[in-house]
């Protein structure tokens, strides 16, 4: 109570000072983020945008050589196709899981999605070499029934990478979309049916519009997830498949000679792609949550 | 019953096959004598497992990875928990900024983070590049979304203000309140975050490869090296990774299932 005894202006100043002082408690965290997250990123931004001391976008133009352009093309294509396949099959499988009448099946498959969504990178890529490589288990099995995968299909190609990426995209999508699917009330379907809607009409006019923000948001997260991936591609194909992350890694290791500013411009472009996806995901899931709440 | 079986059964069966076959094939390959032209392995053996686990490099890389993972969990928990508590209770205005810091790593490919760190620190006279320290720091950044979300979810689920005021009225100071009152109440969140961080770091290849490479070999780097020259022993290493990811995921499911925390860490692609 002694604190309140000061004159009103004094208390106000003290409050203002205290309001500033409480921020000090967050200093270690922000210093850490500054040192290992923000400043390293700003270094890339600065070096890619400044040419001879002046602000310029010249580096971006020079960075986009035919090889770099094709790496962006491949990365965008791979991200789009695996995010699309993940969304398409993920929605169907997730709907089959949440509507399954058997509780044990529901729990077991959710657990499977949880576990496999955490698989990824090098061990997963290697598992696909064992399974679908030129002497892989499934390759041999299919051969014995007369289906020859090779040489049309190769696991060490963009198509092969697509299969491997879908392996981690699919369960991730299932986990992301499940809450939205559980939010679809049975009454809505019953109401639609009792008003004479067909199954198709229910999906097109009721369910999909409700799910749209969640579907699109999760799609964007999958897109970013694939675009930033490197370990899987590197283990599976080395540098055979030209992806943005593979190019940047080669620059980091000094395998390719390119002046640093160009590498940084390349990084900035990929950050741009990722930022759009992650921001979109964030906005759409927030919107979906508010609409459901 | 027949109605529910019609479309659901084939969908779930194909899904199950797709998710399980690669793992089972790898496991079988690791105990097969020879399996490159027959439908089924020609014979079974434990030789590859014995060979690969007996190597000193195997044990060393496993220990290296565990140490880095443990250090990352500790640094992350010590950094994030007090920050989240303080922001939640005293500086709510800082929350969007912390959230932004915890969101950026989602949009930052590992290769870009690696290049940024190398560019920034190679120009400074501090010896951090090429040491395990930079690896731990980069992993804390990489896994920030998962640790922050887990801890914040747990904090938002309890009445932190009432608990703090009750403890303070009984004479407890700031740190005592945090350590003895708040942390035990949000422990499931911290453990959930810690498990996600641990499993990410143990399987992370990109940053380890680009930041220190062969100077301090982690388990995933060892695995990738092996895939290039001995597939059978590499398959045993891959199975070890899978078993580990499997155990940690089930632990996460068990912990997160009760507080609604995040269950998947996407930092090791």
Contacts between the chains, C-beta under 8 A, distances in Angstrom:
chain1	res1	chain2	res2	distance
A	22	B	86	7.5
A	22	B	90	4.6
A	22	B	91	5.1
A	23	B	91	6.0
A	23	B	94	6.7
A	25	B	82	7.5
A	25	B	83	7.7
A	25	B	86	4.2
A	25	B	90	6.8
A	25	B	91	7.2
A	26	B	83	5.7
A	26	B	86	6.2
A	26	B	87	6.2
A	26	B	91	6.3
A	26	B	94	5.5
A	26	B	98	7.4
A	28	B	79	6.5
A	28	B	83	7.3
A	29	B	79	5.8
A	29	B	80	7.3
A	29	B	83	3.9
A	29	B	98	6.9
A	29	B	101	7.6
A	30	B	97	7.7
A	30	B	101	7.6
A	32	B	79	5.9
A	32	B	137	7.8
A	32	B	140	7.3
A	33	B	101	4.4
A	33	B	141	7.5
A	33	B	144	7.9
A	35	B	137	7.6
A	36	B	117	6.9
A	36	B	137	4.7
A	36	B	138	6.5
A	36	B	140	7.2
A	36	B	141	5.1
A	37	B	101	6.5
A	37	B	104	6.2
A	37	B	105	7.1
A	37	B	108	7.9
A	37	B	141	4.9
A	37	B	144	7.8
A	38	B	101	7.9
A	39	B	120	5.6
A	40	B	113	7.1
A	40	B	116	3.2
A	40	B	117	4.8
A	40	B	119	6.8
A	40	B	120	4.3
A	40	B	121	7.8
A	41	B	104	7.7
A	41	B	108	7.3
A	41	B	116	5.3
A	43	B	116	6.0
A	43	B	119	4.8
A	43	B	120	4.4
A	43	B	123	8.0
A	44	B	112	7.3
A	44	B	115	6.8
A	44	B	116	5.1
A	44	B	119	6.4
A	47	B	119	6.9
A	89	B	15	7.6
A	92	B	11	5.9
A	93	B	11	6.0
A	93	B	12	7.0
A	93	B	15	4.7
A	96	B	7	7.5
A	96	B	8	4.6
A	96	B	11	4.6
A	96	B	12	5.4
A	96	B	15	7.9
A	97	B	12	7.2
A	99	B	8	7.3
A	100	B	4	7.8
A	100	B	8	6.3
A	100	B	12	7.6
A	101	B	4	5.7
A	105	B	12	7.4
A	109	B	12	6.7
A	109	B	15	7.6
A	109	B	16	7.6
A	111	B	250	7.0
A	111	B	253	6.0
A	112	B	16	7.4
A	112	B	19	6.0
A	112	B	20	8.0
A	114	B	249	5.3
A	114	B	250	7.8
A	114	B	252	7.3
A	114	B	253	5.2
A	114	B	263	5.5
A	114	B	264	7.0
A	115	B	245	6.9
A	115	B	246	5.2
A	115	B	249	4.3
A	115	B	250	6.9
A	116	B	19	5.1
A	117	B	263	7.9
A	117	B	264	4.5
A	117	B	266	7.9
A	118	B	199	6.0
A	118	B	245	5.0
A	118	B	248	7.2
A	118	B	249	4.8
A	118	B	252	7.9
A	118	B	264	6.0
A	118	B	265	6.5
A	119	B	23	7.9
A	119	B	242	6.6
A	119	B	245	5.6
A	120	B	203	6.9
A	120	B	266	7.6
A	120	B	268	5.2
A	120	B	269	4.8
A	121	B	203	5.5
A	121	B	204	7.3
A	121	B	205	5.3
A	121	B	220	6.6
A	121	B	268	4.5
A	121	B	269	5.9
A	122	B	203	7.6
A	122	B	205	5.0
A	122	B	220	5.1
A	122	B	223	5.3
A	122	B	224	4.9
A	122	B	227	7.4
A	122	B	238	7.8
A	122	B	241	7.7
A	123	B	26	8.0
A	123	B	203	7.1
A	123	B	220	7.7
A	123	B	223	6.4
A	123	B	237	7.5
A	123	B	238	4.0
A	123	B	241	3.9
A	123	B	242	6.1
A	124	B	22	7.5
A	126	B	26	7.1
A	126	B	223	7.3
A	126	B	227	5.1
A	126	B	234	6.0
A	126	B	235	7.0
A	126	B	238	4.8
A	127	B	22	4.2
A	127	B	23	6.2
A	127	B	25	7.0
A	127	B	26	4.4
A	127	B	238	5.9
A	127	B	242	7.7
A	128	B	22	5.8
A	129	B	227	7.3
A	129	B	231	7.5
A	130	B	22	7.3
A	130	B	25	5.2
A	130	B	26	4.9
A	130	B	29	4.9
A	130	B	231	7.4
A	130	B	235	6.0
A	130	B	238	8.0
A	131	B	21	6.2
A	131	B	22	4.5
A	131	B	25	4.6
A	131	B	26	7.4
A	135	B	36	4.2
A	135	B	37	6.9
A	136	B	25	7.3
A	137	B	21	7.7
A	137	B	25	4.0
A	137	B	28	7.2
A	137	B	29	7.1
A	137	B	35	7.2
A	138	B	21	6.6
A	138	B	25	7.1
A	140	B	36	7.9
A	140	B	37	7.0
A	140	B	38	6.9
A	140	B	39	5.6
A	141	B	39	5.6
A	144	B	39	5.1
A	167	B	18	7.3
A	167	B	19	7.3
A	167	B	22	6.9
A	168	B	269	6.7
A	170	B	15	7.6
A	170	B	18	7.5
A	170	B	19	7.7
A	171	B	19	7.0
A	172	B	264	6.1
A	172	B	266	6.8
A	175	B	263	6.6
A	175	B	264	6.0
A	224	B	106	6.9
A	224	B	107	6.3
A	225	B	266	5.5
A	225	B	269	6.5
A	226	B	269	7.8
A	227	B	109	7.1
A	228	B	107	7.8
A	228	B	108	7.4
A	228	B	109	3.4
A	228	B	110	6.8
A	228	B	111	8.0
A	228	B	112	7.9
A	228	B	269	6.9
A	229	B	109	7.8
A	229	B	269	3.6
A	230	B	109	6.8
A	230	B	110	5.9
A	230	B	111	5.3
A	230	B	205	7.9
A	230	B	206	4.7
A	230	B	269	7.1
A	231	B	110	7.8
A	231	B	204	7.8
A	231	B	205	3.9
A	231	B	206	5.3
A	231	B	220	7.3
A	231	B	268	6.6
A	231	B	269	6.0
A	232	B	269	5.8
A	234	B	205	7.5
A	234	B	206	7.9
A	234	B	224	7.5
A	235	B	205	7.6
A	235	B	224	5.5
A	235	B	227	6.3
A	244	B	109	8.0
A	245	B	109	5.6
A	245	B	110	7.8
A	245	B	111	4.8
A	245	B	206	8.0
A	248	B	109	7.5
A	248	B	111	4.3
A	248	B	112	6.5
A	248	B	115	6.2
A	249	B	111	4.8
A	249	B	114	7.8
A	249	B	206	7.4
A	249	B	209	7.8
A	249	B	210	6.2
A	251	B	115	7.2
A	252	B	111	6.6
A	252	B	114	5.8
A	252	B	115	5.1
A	252	B	118	6.6
A	252	B	210	4.9
A	253	B	210	6.9
A	260	B	119	7.1
A	263	B	115	6.6
A	264	B	115	7.4
A	264	B	119	7.2
A	267	B	111	7.9
A	267	B	112	4.6
A	267	B	115	5.8
A	267	B	116	7.3
A	270	B	109	6.0
A	270	B	112	6.3
A	271	B	107	6.6
A	271	B	108	6.7
A	271	B	109	7.9
A	271	B	112	6.1
A	274	B	106	7.8
A	274	B	107	3.9
A	274	B	108	7.0
A	274	B	109	6.6
A	275	B	107	4.8
A	277	B	107	7.1
A	278	B	103	6.6
A	278	B	106	4.9
A	278	B	107	4.0
A	279	B	107	7.8
A	282	B	103	6.7
